[in-house]
């Protein structure tokens, strides 16, 4: 029997490995998105943007986070 450790991976094996890693990254991105949304809601609900001298949450998001209204 040939030693499989010395054989290069097939394109299908590489695709499976890349897909596995990609799924992990996408899951982490979804979790990060939810965490960011929770914190943005807190900034909104507690009006924390005004404590930093901003007149609106949109101004806060634009200047501090680089987010436009559509991203909020």
N, C-alpha and C positions, 0 to 999 in steps of 0.2 A: 504494500500500500504506500502511495506517495505521501510525502510530508506536506500537508496543506499549508503550514506556516510559511513556506518559501514561495508559494504561488501568489501571483498578484490577484487582487480582488477583481471580480467581474464587474462590469458596469451595473448589473442588477444589485450586487452586494453593496457597491458604493452608493447607489441610489437609496437603498434601504437605510444605510448608516446616515446619510445626509438627511433623509426624511425624518428619522428618529430625532436627530439633533434639532432640526427645524421645528418639529412639533414642540419640543421643549422650550425653544426660544419664543414661539408664538404663545404658549401658555404663560410664560413669564411676562410677555408684553401685555396680555389681557389682565393679569394680576396687577401689574404696574398701572394700567389705565384705570382700573377700579380704585386703587389706592389714591391716585391723583384726583379722581372724581370725588372721593370722600373728603379729601382735604380741601378741595375747591368749594364743596358744599359747606364745610365748616367756616371757611373764610367768608362766604356769602351769608350764612345764617347768623354768625356772630359779628358781622360787619367789621371784620378784622382789617379789611382794606382801608377803612377810614382811620384806623390807628396809625397807619403809615403815611397819612396825609393825602390820600387819593380821594377824589370827589365821587367816584363811582367804582364799582367792581370791574367794569370794562376797562377803565383807565389803569387800575391796579394790574389787571391781567396783561394788558398791552405793555406797560412799562416794566413790570417786574418779571413777567413770565414769557413775554414775547408771543402771547396768545391774542388772537382777535376774537371778536364777539361770536363769530360762527363756531369757533373751537370751544367756547365756554358751554 
